[in-house]
Structures are given as structure tokens and as C-alpha cells.
Amino acid sequence: MARPQKQTVDYFPHDSNASNGITLTVIQHEFGNDGYAFWFRLLELLARTPGHVFDCRNSTNAAFLHAITHVTPDFSTKILARLAELGAIESD
């Protein structure tokens, strides 16, 4: 019997030129260093979440996201919407 396929990752690259990509350039410009930190904390969360899916519509999950990213719900809503517009995350 084969091992089940892993649904998380232990590592994802943070290249030295990560800030030169479209997503991070726009996020940093519009949201400053808080946007930069939010993006990488979100990536860390997605990396350790099975299937790389985190449902923020659940109030407990949303509170957890705000806590680990150290942002307000309003900020979180704005940056998540912008990330979805950029195609970096799924809108639903």
C-alpha cells in the first residue's frame, strides 16, 4: 500500500528577488511593510494547511488569520481582495 499523498509542505522558497515580482511589488506599494509581512505569513499558513486552502469566511479562522498576521479585520479584507485581484489567491 502506498503512502498517502502529502497535503502540506515543510518548505517553500523565499528567493532573494521575491520583492521584484508583480504580487509583492504591488502589495508592498499599496500596504507597505505590513503587506509584505501579511503575504509571507499567509504563505506560511497555506504551506502547513492540508490542501493549501484556508477558509477565512469562518469567523474563528478569520480571527486566527488576523492574530498570526497582526492586522485588523479591515486591513485583512482589503489585502485579501487585492491578492485575489492579482490572481495570487482564489477569491472564494
Disulfide bonds with the S-S distance in Angstrom:
none
